[in-house]
């Protein structure tokens, strides 16, 4: 997919999936506004594995488009 999508478009096209985004456009507080979807999957491991196959010079971000279950903690 070579098209730049907004975060709303990404969330509607790929509900409850992990998304690898190239060159994410962010707000001043680093929330993702838009970017190019490189890969998506229901499996977080699949997305992180795929991310390793891209050159380190490519700026990427990974997001989850589903609802985070209450009580879960994420470490960045």
Order of alpha helices (4+ residues) and beta strands (2+ residues): beta-alpha-beta-beta-alpha-beta
